Amino acid sequence: MIRSWICHNHKVYYTVSIFWAFAVYQFWWYSMVGYYRKRNEHRSLEAAIAREKWWNENKPKEEEYDDEDDEEEAGEETAAAEGGADEEEEE
């Protein structure tokens, strides 16, 4: 009786066994891999792209410096200092 029941219902037995094996595998895969993915999300490529996009939108404006302007200002200061000293010496 048992032998005939197993032979007639083996498809159900194997289907249930494969289902439980698949369920156990999925549980542990999501538990382990999901844990480490969440833990290291800040290192992922998607997070890096999002941070770079945010930085491009919110970065501080760069101040433009012209070397010519700096040289002119420095030249005017030295000329004023020299000219002021000459005027005092002449008097």
C-alpha positions in Angstrom: 0.0 0.0 0.0 2.7 2.5 0.9 4.8 1.5 -2.1 1.9 2.1 -4.5 1.1 5.5 -2.8 4.7 6.7 -3.2 4.9 5.5 -6.7 1.7 7.3 -7.7 2.5 10.5 -5.8 6.2 10.9 -6.4 5.7 14.0 -8.5 4.2 15.8 -5.6 6.9 14.7 -3.2 9.7 15.8 -5.5 7.9 19.0 -6.4 7.5 19.9 -2.7 11.2 18.9 -2.0 12.4 21.2 -4.8 10.2 24.0 -3.6 11.6 23.8 -0.1 15.1 23.7 -1.4 14.4 26.7 -3.5 12.8 28.6 -0.6 15.7 27.9 1.7 18.2 29.0 -0.9 16.2 32.2 -1.6 15.9 33.0 2.2 19.6 32.6 2.8 20.6 34.4 -0.4 18.5 37.5 0.5 19.6 37.3 4.1 23.4 37.2 3.3 23.7 39.1 0.0 20.9 41.6 0.9 22.6 42.3 4.2 26.0 43.1 2.6 24.4 45.0 -0.3 22.6 47.3 2.2 25.7 47.6 4.4 27.9 48.6 1.5 25.4 50.6 -0.5 27.5 53.7 -0.1 30.3 52.0 -2.0 28.2 51.1 -5.0 28.4 52.5 -8.5 24.8 53.8 -8.3 25.6 55.7 -5.1 28.7 57.2 -6.6 26.8 58.4 -9.7 24.1 59.9 -7.5 26.7 61.8 -5.3 28.5 63.0 -8.4 25.2 64.3 -9.9 24.4 66.0 -6.6 27.9 67.6 -6.5 27.6 68.9 -10.0 24.3 70.6 -9.1 25.4 72.0 -5.8 29.1 72.7 -6.0 30.2 76.1 -5.0 30.9 78.6 -7.8 34.5 78.9 -8.7 36.1 82.3 -8.5 37.9 83.2 -11.7 41.3 84.8 -11.2 43.0 86.6 -13.9 46.8 86.9 -13.7 46.7 90.2 -15.6 44.4 91.8 -13.0 46.6 90.6 -10.2 49.7 92.0 -11.9 48.1 95.4 -12.6 46.9 95.7 -9.0 50.4 94.7 -7.7 52.0 97.2 -10.1 49.7 100.0 -9.0 50.5 99.3 -5.3 54.2 99.4 -5.8 54.0 102.5 -8.0 51.9 104.3 -5.4 54.4 103.3 -2.7 57.3 104.4 -4.8 55.6 107.6 -5.9 54.6 108.5 -2.4 58.2 108.0 -1.2 59.6 110.2 -4.0 57.2 113.0 -3.1 58.3 113.1 0.5 62.0 113.1 -0.5 61.5 116.1 -2.9 60.0 118.2 -0.2 
